[in-house]
Amino acid sequence: MQKIFIIILIIILLSSFFILGIHILNFDNILFKKNLGADGDSITALCKDNISYTQQIYKNNNMSNLNNIAVNGATIATGTTNKKTGEKRHWISQSVLNLNINNDYILISGGINDYWNNVPLGSNTENMTDTINSDTFYGGLELLCRNLLEKFTKGQKIGFVINHKINDTFQTKNSIGLTYHDYYKAIKIVLHKYSIPYIDLSKDSCFNTELPIYKQYTKNNYDGVHPTTIGYELFYVDKITTFLKSL
């Protein structure tokens, strides 16, 4: 009986040390037990066959909840439709209003589908209260920023993720004569205007699928667009985690 008691006591002590160790390890992690929200397109969306960067960040930092509402094919601008079905796409500038209000951190991404769907660029407004046309890219970006800042007013940390360089999109013009670089510049201009921070993975990730060797880290027969689990881990997770902690 005494031996059983000692064994039980040892198990309890070991469990306590283990739990205490977890708390000590996470004591200095500002993301520990926080809620993470995300919206965007397929690069941000939850993956069935791969583990996206939001899933990895959520797990690695022992966060409390992941509220990821990103959808494949989403655009920032409104007015775009699915070319096959004619149905409305997921419009990030509007859908961010569906994010949980109790999110502590919010990551937003998008823009590449606006380029591929030939969304007109439009122009930046002079003031933050001017009328906008959200069917243009500038207008969609402004609506996105306004909706985020008007909903999350309790000190929530908001950040935008500019994705890696995708194939030759920075040089290749779409059917209305715009390269992705035109949309990329608009993203930076509007985010600066509304004081929303961003991380630029097209510049700082060492992940550029215009170089064929880096396509190995993307799925769908190495499409250069959608990272694999390893691609996210190597080029997205650590950098975005550091970015989140800096907000």
N, C-alpha and C positions, 0 to 999 in steps of 0.2 A: 504493500500500500504506500509505504514511504517512497519507494522507487518511482511509482506512478506519479505521486505528487511532485517529486523533483523533476521528472520529465515534463510534466505539464507546466511547471514554473519556468523551466528553461525555454519551452516553446513560447510562452507568454513574453518572456524577456527578449527573446530573439525577434519576435514580431514587433515589439515596442521599439527596439533599436532600428528595425527595418523601416517602420513608419516614420520614426524620428529622422532617419537618414534621408528619406524622400523629402521631408519638409525642409531639412537643412540644405539639400541640394537645390531646392527651388526657392529658397528664401530670397535670393538676390535676383530672381527672374521676374521682371515686371509683367510678363505675359501669363504667369502661373494663375490658373483658375479664372482667367478672364474670358469673355465671350467674343468670338470672332465672326464678323459678318463679311460676305463677299458677293459681288455681282459682276457680271461680265459676259464674255463669250465662251467658246469651247476650250480655250486655253486655261480659263479659270474654273470652268464647270467641273463638278464631281465626275470622276471617271469610273466606269465599270471594270475595265480591264487594266487600268493603271491608277496609281495613287497620285493625285494632283498636289500642287504645292500647298494649297490651303489645308488639305487633309494631313499632310506631313507636318506642317507648322503646328496645327491643332494638337496632334499626337505628341510631337517632340517636346512641347512646352507644357504638357498637362493642362491645357486650357479646358474650361468648363463646357463650352458649347460652340458648335460650328453651324452657322446659318448661311449656307452658300446657296444662292438662288440663280447663279449664272446658268445660261442656256446656250447650247450650240447655235451658231449663226446669228447671234445677237448683234445689233448695231447700237451705236450711241444715238444717232439721229432717229427721229420718229418718221413714220410714213413708209418705211421699207416693208416689203412683203416677201414671202417665200416664193421663189420663181416657179416652183412645181405646183404648189397648192393654192397660191394666191392669198394665203392667210398672213396676218400681221406677224412680223418677227417680234422677238423679245427686244423691246426698246429700253436700253439701260438707263437712259435719261429719265424715264418715267418709272421703271420697275424698282429703282432704288428706294422708292417710297414704301415698298413692300418688305424691306429689311426690318428686322426686329429692333424696336426702339431701345432694348436693353443691351444691344451690342456695345462692347467697350472699344473695339477696334473694327474699322470697316475698310476693306480693300476693294477698289474698283479698277476694272481694266476694260479695254475695248478700243476699237478704231479700225482694225484690219478688215472687218466685214463692211464697214462704211466705204472703205477704199474699193473692195471687191464688188460692192453693189452700186458703185458710181454715184454716191451721195454728193450732191453739189457742195462746194466748200462754204459758200456764203461769206459773211464778214463778221468781224468782232464788233460788238456794240460799243458805244462811247461810255455809257454808264451801266451800272449793274441793275438798274430798274427799267431800262429801255425795253421796248417790245422786241421779241425775238421770233424767228422762224425756226422751230426745232426740227423741221424737215431738212434743214441744211446742217452741215457738220459743226460749224461754229455755233449755230443756234442750239443744236442738241447738246453740245458741251456746256453752253451757258445754262440750259435747263437742268442738266445733270448737277452742276455746281450749286445752283440755286436750291434745288430740291434737297440735296444733301445738307446744305448749311441751314436751311429752314426747318428740317426735321430733327437733326442731331445738334441740339443747342446746349447740351449738358456736359460739354467737355469731352465728348467722345473723340477718339483719334481716327482721323480719316486720311487715307492715302491712296494715290493712284499708281498702278503698275503699268509702265510702258514695256511691252513685251520685247523679246529678243528680236534681232534682225531676221526677218523671214524671207528666205530665198532672195530674189532680186527685186523685191517690191519697192525698195528705196529708189530704184532707177527706172522701173518699168511703168509706163503710163497706162491708166485704165481707159475705158471708152470715152471718158469726158476730158481726157488729157492731163490727168493728175497722177503723180506718183504718191506712194505712201509717205514720202518725205513731206509732202504738202500737208497731209493730215497730222503727221507727227509734229510739225511746227505749230499747227493750230492747237494741239493738245497742250503744249508747253505755254503758249501765250495765254490761253484761257485759265489754266490752273494757276499761273502766276497772278492773273487778274483777281481771282477769287481766293487767293492765299491757301490753296490746297497743295500740300507737298506731294512729291512723286519720286519714284525710283525709276531710273531709265536703264532697263536691262539691254536695250539696243546698243548702249554705249559702255556699260560697266559689267556685263556678265561673262564676257569671253565666249558667248554663244551666238554664232553667226552662221545660219544655214545657207548663205550664199556660197560658203565654202563647203563643198560636197562632203568632206569628212565628218562634218557636224550633223549631217542628216541621220547618221546612225542613232542619234539620241531622240529621234522622232518616230512616231508610229505611222500607220496607214501606208506601208511600203515606203517609209522614209520620206514623208511629205514635206519635211522641213518646217512644218507649222506646229503640230501637236506633240509636245514632249512625252516621252515615256516616263515611267516612274523614275528611272535612273537620270533621265534628262532633267526632270524637275529637281531631283535631289542634288545634282551637280551644279546646276546653273541658276536655280530659282530660290530654293528653300533657305539657304544660309543668308543670302543677300537680303531677301525680303524679311526674314526674321530680324536681322540687324536693323533694317529700315523701320519695322514696326516698333522696335524697342527705342528708337530715336525720336518717335513722334511725341 
